Amino acid sequence: MYFRRIRDLREDSDKKQRELAEYLHIDQSTYSDYETGRINVPIEALIKLADFYDTSVDYIVERVNDR
């Protein structure tokens, strides 16, 4: 499933894919696959990303629009 907000949040924070991959303890190519929707983002990674960006998982998966 493709979650465009993963990329939007990263770019808004001026972070590189490599930085987020390191934070999630995954390869940069895996993180890239998350952003493009080639592979599904595990719920554990979604939770960590929500914590990193101080937002909700619902925001990341576009269930709500309020960050």
DODOVEX-806507 format. One record per residue (C-alpha): residue number from 0; x, y, z. Coordinates in nm, 2 decimals. Layout:
BEGIN
SITE     k        x        y        z
SITE   NUM        X        Y        Z
...
This chain:
BEGIN
SITE     k        x        y        z
SITE     0     0.00     0.00     0.00
SITE     1     0.13     0.34    -0.09
SITE     2     0.14     0.61     0.18
SITE     3     0.25     0.94     0.01
SITE     4     0.27     1.11     0.35
SITE     5     0.58     0.91     0.44
SITE     6     0.77     1.09     0.17
SITE     7     0.60     1.42     0.23
SITE     8     0.69     1.41     0.60
SITE     9     1.05     1.32     0.53
SITE    10     1.09     1.59     0.27
SITE    11     0.92     1.85     0.49
SITE    12     1.18     1.76     0.77
SITE    13     1.47     1.79     0.52
SITE    14     1.57     1.43     0.60
SITE    15     1.73     1.18     0.36
SITE    16     1.60     0.83     0.31
SITE    17     1.92     0.70     0.45
SITE    18     1.86     0.88     0.78
SITE    19     1.51     0.73     0.82
SITE    20     1.64     0.39     0.72
SITE    21     1.90     0.41     0.99
SITE    22     1.63     0.51     1.24
SITE    23     1.42     0.21     1.15
SITE    24     1.72    -0.02     1.13
SITE    25     1.66    -0.12     0.77
SITE    26     1.84    -0.08     0.44
SITE    27     1.79     0.25     0.25
SITE    28     1.65     0.05    -0.05
SITE    29     1.38    -0.10     0.18
SITE    30     1.28     0.24     0.30
SITE    31     1.27     0.36    -0.07
SITE    32     1.03     0.06    -0.14
SITE    33     0.81     0.18     0.15
SITE    34     0.79     0.53     0.00
SITE    35     0.70     0.40    -0.35
SITE    36     0.46     0.14    -0.23
SITE    37     0.66    -0.15    -0.37
SITE    38     0.64    -0.33    -0.03
SITE    39     0.40    -0.28     0.26
SITE    40     0.52    -0.08     0.56
SITE    41     0.51    -0.30     0.87
SITE    42     0.29    -0.16     1.15
SITE    43     0.60    -0.14     1.38
SITE    44     0.77     0.09     1.12
SITE    45     0.45     0.31     1.09
SITE    46     0.44     0.35     1.47
SITE    47     0.81     0.44     1.48
SITE    48     0.76     0.69     1.20
SITE    49     0.46     0.85     1.37
SITE    50     0.67     0.89     1.69
SITE    51     0.96     1.03     1.49
SITE    52     0.74     1.29     1.32
SITE    53     0.53     1.35     1.63
SITE    54     0.21     1.26     1.45
SITE    55    -0.04     0.98     1.44
SITE    56    -0.04     0.66     1.23
SITE    57    -0.39     0.77     1.12
SITE    58    -0.23     1.08     0.97
SITE    59     0.04     0.88     0.79
SITE    60    -0.21     0.64     0.64
SITE    61    -0.44     0.93     0.55
SITE    62    -0.73     0.84     0.77
SITE    63    -0.72     1.19     0.91
SITE    64    -0.59     1.52     0.78
SITE    65    -0.50     1.69     1.10
SITE    66    -0.14     1.62     1.18
